[in-house]
Structures are given as C-alpha cells and as structure tokens.
Amino acid sequence: MILSSLLSRIAYTCFQGKEDTEISNISFDSRKVTKNSLFICIKGAVVDGHNFAKEVCTRGAVALVVEDDVDVPENVTVIKVNNSRKAMAYISADYFGNPGDQLKVIGITGTKGKTTTAYMVKSILENAGHKVGLIGTIEAIIGDKIIKANNTTPESYILQEYFSEMVKSGCDCAVMEVSSQGLMLHRTDGFTFEIGIFTNIEPDHIGPNEHKDFEDYMHCKGLLFKQCKLGIVNIDDKHTLDVIKNHTCHIETYGFSDNADLRAENTHLVSKPGYLGISYTVAGKISMDVEIDIPGRFSVYNSLTAIAICRHFNIDEETIKSALKVAKVKGRIEMIKVSEDFTLMIDYAHNAMALESLLSTLRDYNPKRLVCMFGCGGNRSKLRRYEMGEVSGRLADLTVITSDNPRDEEPQAIIDDIIFGILKTEGDFLEIEDRKKAIEYVIHNGQPGDIIVLAGKGHEDYQEIKGVKRHLDEREVIADILAGKKM
C-alpha cells in the first residue's frame, strides 16, 4: 500500500521523506520489521519504540510514525503524530481493509463478568446460526484456530489482524472483552462497535502503570460508549451513570431493578451433588424462564447481559435457553465431576474481591463444608495475600493453603503471609505447599455435601517457579488422581 493512503484518517506532519512511499508491512515490534516496513514507535510501560528507530531502518523500515524526534537516514520517511498508539489503530484498520466494519462487533467492559458473558453470547449466536469470533482474557477463537491471549484486549494491529482473519474464515460477528487499558491505550480505535456492554465496576487496576485513580478507571471504561451504536448497561451498579457520562450511543439497561429495560425476577438456587445452578424469570422487553448451570447472582447478571445482547439478533427463546445451558468457560466456576457426594470446581479468583464474591455465592447453597484451596502469586503485593487469607478464613470452613505462581519468591514465605491473614479469623486451615498434593488431599477428604473450590489458577495451565513455567493443568491433575496416580 502507499503510505499516504494509510494516513488518510489521522492528523500528522511529514517531517522528512515522501508520503507516496510504498509499504509492504506494518510493525510496532522492532524484531518483526522487514523490507519496506512502516514501523510505528509506541511507548510501552517498559520499552519505548523510539529507542529502536535507527535499528529498524537497518532492518528495512522505509517509514516511521513517531511522537518524538528521531535521528534516522534522510531517505526514511518520518511521520509525526500527537499519539502514535491512536495513529496505529487507524493505520492498522485501513491496512487490513477495515474488517471491523464487515463484522457486528460486540464489546464487553467491566471489572467482573466479561469473560463468562462473552462465551455465553458466542454460544447463543452460534446456536442461532451465526459464525462468531471471540477475543478475550483466555484466548482468541477464529474458526478452528485458538490463540492464547497475552492481553485481554490486544494491541490495535493484532486486533485488526484478528478481525481480518475472522472475515476470511466466514465470521459475521465478533464478541470481545474490552479492558480499561485497551480503551485508554486506543487499542479499539478505528472502528465502531455494534453493541457496547457495561457489566459492573469496582476499584481495580489502579497503580502507577495502570490508572491513577478510580475516576480515571471509570472514565476509561466509559470510552466504549463513545465508540458504539448501542450501549447496554447494568442499571444496578451505583457507578453506571458516571461510566456512561457523555455517551454518544443509544442506551438500554438490564438488572434486578424495576426500572431496567430487561430485568431478572423470581430467582431460585438449584442444587444437587456435583451441580449448582440458578433459575429466574426474564421480564421487561421480553419474557421467558431461564436456568443456568452456573451458581450465583452474578450468573444471573452474566446471562441476562447475554440475553439483552442477543435480543437484538432476533434469536428465538428456545435457542437462547438451550445455548445458555451448554455455555462453559474454562476456569470460571468450572465444575468437575469427581464424586456423587460432593461438588468440586475450578475458578480463577485470584484477589480478595473475586474470592469474597465466589465464596459468598457458594455459602448461599448451604454446603456441609465450604473448602477453599488457594495460593498467591510471588513478586506481587503482600497485601493481597493478607486479604485473601482473611476472606477465606472468614467464609470457608476449611482453607488449604498451597502454591500458585511463586515466581522468584520462596513458596513458604508466601504461605506464611496468607496465614497471617487467616489468623485474623477463626477459620480452620492447613498448608500443603505442593499444589498437586493439595488437590489430592481435598479430593480424597471430600465429605458428602461439601463444596470444594480450587481457586486462583482457573484457565492457566502452568506454574511459574524461579523464572520457569512448568506445565500444570488442574483438570489433568484431577484426572490423574481419579485414575489412582499418586501425586
């Protein structure tokens, strides 16, 4: 492509060189620059692309997009912009032929519920005959291709590349998780969402490399509602009006409130050994009865969100109900059948807020015992360990403390920090450093009526110890234990 055609939607100054330069490739990673590349210098939390300006020219870059001045050969075209990340989003969209405009893109933002809701939406739409791509925290799914995720919302170039592959594979819809970081860093610029979703918001991701304060976090979440045609928001969240402030889209609401356009009524917990769920009635713009094979009030929110979205695709009631019954998310309250007597599940809860929400939900099902096995990551805040210990000590009947990703720390030091939090409560606990042996213990010592949670790893299939990622998939560990293998 000709460089000038890629710059048609951005404001820029051509500092040197020619705008009619021919471009064969775009890159924001200096290692991937090839002959006749356009290199976009973006500033990361750790690495600044401007530092590689000279190097990429020796690799074949013929043009650079920059925010700061760079010293490169005169024959290299230099395009200066105010924000190179924003420029990259528009350039990437044009480079791939604006594939987002050929898809109905559904974007889901919020502190909790994004992943589960995305898989529910995908399940419903596919059961109705749509071909759906997915981009999220766990993976990107494009036809039969599955790509492990590095970021909840990938960089704009990668996002547009995924959209392009989806179009080529015959997808007509894409559902994606949209993080506040993704919105703040312009990863989703350059196209318009068909539908934008707000699930909920709580203080999270606030720190030097993320959001300066809660107000900034809310503001960034709200950017989605300036980039979509229809916004569907949780009316029950006390911050909703702040999040959608200055929105430019049509707004619909969902929740338990009588004022919601789509609301949940008559909720009932459903419980039997190896199975926990919830049923409710949908009222408002549509009326139907629903049962979800995932426990808790937040499952009502997630499924109600999915119904609110899919209503706009004119999908019939029976298709929605049957699709919700089979929608599963790896590592999100993932129930694994191990016994007729008790219930065991894997969940990604890896901070105090998520663990409290999960354990409080499971308490509502009145288990004989609520058993929580978890650890905490190394090279991370000690406060998280104290808080998670205190939450589990308060809500679980038995806490089994084990290792998560100790990274460069000694596992026992992390366990000791968790115990410090538990000792603020009267909860029973024991420590089993080896995670496989901890899983073996809770399975072999499960009692009738127990609910057992393996928390923290969720979809992850590794443990990071002393800089090395070692394979560990809790599903495989469980299968080995049931097969009689000694851990």
N, C-alpha and C positions, 0 to 999 in steps of 0.2 A: 504493500500500500504506500501511497505518497503521504509523507509526514503531515502536510497541510490538511489533508482530509481527516486525520486523526485528531487534529487540534481544533476542529470546527466548532466544538461546543464549549471551549474553555477560553478564558481571558489569559493572554500571555504576551511576552515580549521576546522577540528573536534577537538574542544578544550577539550571536555570530553564526555564520554559515548560511545554508539555504533551506527554505521551508519546503521545497519540492524534492527533498531527499527521499530516496526510495527506502522503505522499511520492510524487512522480511520477518522480524521477530521483535517482541517486546519482553523486557525483563526488569524486575526490581531486585533480583538476586544476582550479584556480580559473577557468581560461579556459573550462571546459566547463559551468559552473554555469548552470542555467536556473531558471525559475519553479518553486517548490515543491520545490527540490532539498534532499537531505541531503548536506552537504559533510563529508568526513572529513579531518581535519587530520593528515597524516602527516609525519614528519621524515625528509627525504632527506639525502644526503651534502652537497648544496649548498643546497637550498631547504627551508624549514620551512613547512608549510601553515598553521601557526598565525598566521603573519605576514599571511595573506590573509583572516583571519576577518571583519573589517569589510567588506572589499571584496566578498566573496561574498554578504553579506547585501543589499547594494545590487543585486546581480545576480539575487536571487530565492531565495537559500537560506533555508529556514524552520527548519532544524535543523542542528546541528553536532555531530560526535563529536570530542572533544578529549582530550589528555593533560594539557595545561597550561591555566591560567586564561586566558580571553579576555574582551575587553570588546566586547559586541555588544548591539544593542537588546533590550529586555525581551521583546518578542513573539517572539524567536527562541529555540527550544528548544536547550539546551546539555546534551549527554550526556557525562559524563566517564568515561574508562576508564583502566586501567593501561597498555594498549598499543593504540594506535589501528590499527596495521597488523594485529594479530591480530584486533581487532574487525572491521576491514574485510573480512577473509576470510570470517568467519561471516555478516556482514550481506550481502555480495555473493552468497554461496551461496544464502541464503534469498530474496534479491531476484529471482534468476533461477530459483527453483523447485528448487534443489538438483540441477542437471543432472548433476553428477559421480556421483550415486547411480544415475543411469539409464545410465551407461556403465561398461564394465570399463576402468578407468584403469590403465595400466602406466607406472610412473615409473622412470627410469634415472638413477642418480647415479654419479659417479666423476670422476677427473681426466681420463682419456682414454677414448675409445671410445663415449661417449654418443650422438653423432650417427649414426655408422655403424650401431650396434646398433639405434637407433630406426627407421632406414629399412629395415633387414633385417626387423625384426618387422612393420612395416607391410606389406612385400612378402609375407611368408608369410601373414599373416592375410587380406590381400585376395585372395591366390590361393586361399584356402580358403573364400571367400565372405563374409567379414566386411566391413563398411564401416568404415573406420578414419580417424580424425582424427589429426593429428600437430602437436605443438608443440615447437619446438627452436631451436637456435642460429641456423640459417639462415632458417627460415620456419615459419609455421603453415599447415597444409593442412586445409581444411574443405570436403569435396566437391571442386568445381572451383575453389574460391576459394583463392588463395595470398596470404598476408600476410607481408611481410618482417619479420624479428624485430629488436627493439631489445635485448631481454634474452633470455638462454637460457630463463629461467622468468619469464613476465610477471607484473606485479602481480596480486594476487588478483582484483580486479574484472575485469580484462581476461581472466584465465584462466577465470573463471566465465562470462563473456560468450562466450568461445570454446566452452566446453563446451555452453552453451545452443544455439549455432548448430550444433554437431555433432549434438545430439539432433534439432533441427529438420530437419537435412539427412539424417537416417536412419542416422547412425553408431551402432554398438553398442559400439565400442571406441575408446579414445584412447591413444596412446603419446606420452610426453613426456619431454624431458630435464629433470632436476631439479638445479639448481645448488645449491651450498652456500649461496650468497647468498639464493636463493629460499627455502630451508628456514629460514635464520637470520631472514629478514625476514617469515616467516609467510605467504608467498605461496601455499603449498599447504595451509594450514589450512582447516578447514570441510568436508572430505570425506575418505573413506578410499580409498586405492589398493588395487586388486585385487591387484597384484603390485608389489613394490619391488625394484630391481636395484642391486647394487653391483659396479662393474667393477674399479676399482683406485684407489689414491691415492698421490700424490707431492706434496712441498711445492710449493704454488702458491697464488695469490690471498692471499698473506699481506702485509699492509700496513695503513696507518692507516685506509683506507676499506673494508677487507675483513675479514680475520681477523687477530686479534692474534698468533696463533702456530699451529703445526701441530696442537697438541692441540685448539684451538678449531675448526680446519678439519675435523678428524676427527669431533669432536662434532656439528658441524652436518650433515655427511654422514649421520651415524647417526640423525638425527631422522626420516629417511624410514622407518626400521624400527620406529618407534612410530606410524606412520600408515598401515600397510599390513596386509593379511591374510596375505600370503605374501611372504617375503623370499628372493631368490635371489642368492647372493654368490660372489665369486671366492675360492675357498679357497687359491689360490696366493699371494695378496697377504699380505705379512707383517703388515699392519695390520688385516686383516679383523676379527679378534676385538675389537680396540679400537673399530672403527667400529660394530659391531653390539652393543656392550655395552649391557645393559639393554633389549634389543629386546623387543617385545611381540607379535611375529608368529611364525608357523612359519617355519623356516629350511631351505632346501635349498642345496646347493653345486655348483659346477662348476669345472673347471680341468684341469690335467695330472696333478695328484696322484692317487695310487691311492685316496686317501680321499674323493675327490669323488663326489657322487651321480651326476653326469654328467661324463664325462671324455673328453679327446681322446688318441688313441693313433695311432702309425704315421704321423706327419706326413711329407709329401713335397713338396718345392718343384716347381712346374710352370712351365717357362719356354720361350718361343719369341718371335721378334721381334714386338714390339707387344703381347705378352701375358705377364703374370706372374700366377701364382696359387699355391694350395696345396691339397693334399688330405689328408684324415685320416679316421680311424675314430672314430665316437662309441660309447662303451661306458658301461655302468652301467645306469641306469633304462631306456634304450633303446639299440638297437644299429643303426648304419647307417653307410654310407660317404658322405663329402661332399667336393665340390670347390668352392672359392671362387675367383671371378675377381678377387681382390684379394690382393696378396702379403703374406707375413709371418706371424709367430707371433701378432701382435695380431689379425690377421684370423681366426685360429682362435678366439681368445677372444671376439671380437665375434659370430661366427656361432654359436659354442657357447652363448653367452648367449641369442641369439635362439631357438635350438632348445629351451633349457631353459624359456623362457617359453611358447613355442607348444605344447610338450608338454601343457600344462595346458588347451589348447583342443581336444585330441584330433584334431590335424591329421595326416593320413597322411604317411608317409615321402617318397613321390614328390612331393607338393605342397611339402613343406619344401625338398627338394633343388632342384627347378626354380625355386622362388621365390628361393632364395639365389643362383642363377646370374644372375638378372636384377636383383638389388637393387643400385642405384647411388646414390652420394651425391655431389652436386656439390662439387668441390673437395677431396674426401678420397681421395687416391690415385686420382684420376680419369684413367684412361689415354685419351689422344687419339691415334688412328691417323694418323700423318703419313708413315710410311715402312715398307717391308718389312724394312729393315736394322736399325733401332734402335727403342727404346721411349721414348716421351715421356709424362710425366704432370704433372698439376697437383695441388698439395697445400697445405693451409692451414698447415703447420708454420711457426710464427712466433715460436718461442722455442727456446732451446738444447735443452731436454729433448725437445720434439717433433721437432726436426731430427735430433738424435742417434738417436732411435728409428727415424725414417724411413730415414736413410742407412745405419744398421747393418743394417736389414732388407734393403735393396736390395743391400748388399755380399754378402749370403748367396747372391745369384743369380749371382755371379761375372761381372759385366759386363766388357766390354773396357775401358770407361772409365765411371766414375760422374761425371756432370756435374751440378753444383748451381748454379742461378741463384736468387739471392735478394737482398733488401734489408731494411732495418729501418725501423720507424716513427719519425717525428720526435716531439719532445716526450715522449719516453719514456726509460727508463733506458739510459745508455750501456753499462752492464754487459752488458745483453742483446746489444748489438752485438759487444762483445769476445767474448762466449761463443759466439755463433752463428758468428762468423768463425773461431774456433778449432775448433769442431766440424766445420765444412765443410772447413777446411784439412786437418784430420786424416783425414777419412773420404772426401772426394771427390777424384777425380783432377784435376778442374778446377772451380774456383769462378768463376762470372761474377757480379760484384757490380753491383747495379743499384739503382734506387729502388723503394721500397714506397709508403708514405704519408708523405712528408717533412713534411707539415703546415707548421708555421711555420719549420722549420729549412732550412738550405741542404743540398740533396741531397749535395753533395760532402763536407760535414762529416760526414755520416752514413757515407758510403762510407769516409772516412778512418778512422773509428772501427772499422769492420768489418775493414779492412786491418790495423789494429793487432793484432786478434785472430788473423788469418790468419798474420801474420809470426811468431807463436809456433810455427808448424808449418812443414813443408817442402812444403806443398801449393801447386800452381800456381794462379794466379788472373789474371784481367783484369777491368777495370772498364768498364762501358758504362752511363752514367747513365740514358739514356732506356730505359725498360722495354720498349717495343715493339721497339726496335733490338736489345736484349739477347735477346729471344725470337727475333728474326730470325736473329741470329748463331748461337744454339745449334742451331736447326733446319738452317740451311744448312751448318753444320760438324759435324753428327752423323755418326758413323762406325759401320760395321757392328758390332753387339754392344754399342753404348752403351746406357746407361740415363740419360735426361735428366730432371731434376726442376725444375719451375718452382715454387718454394716461397714461401709467405708470403701470397699473396692468396687462394688457394682459391676459395671461392664468391663473394668480393667482386667487384663489377663497377664499381669506381671507384678513382681515386687522389685522395687529399686533398692539395692543394698550395696553400699560402698561404690557408687557410681556405675553399677552393673544392673541391667534389667534382666531379671530371671523369670522365666515363664511360670505363672501361677494363675490358673483359671479355676475359680471356686466350684464351678459346675463339674469340671473334671475331677477335682479333689473329692467331691461328694460321690460321684460315680465310682471312684476307686474304693472309697470307704464302704459303700453298699456292696461292692464286689468282694469285700473281705480283705483288701490290701491294708497292710499295716503302714501307718504314716510315720 
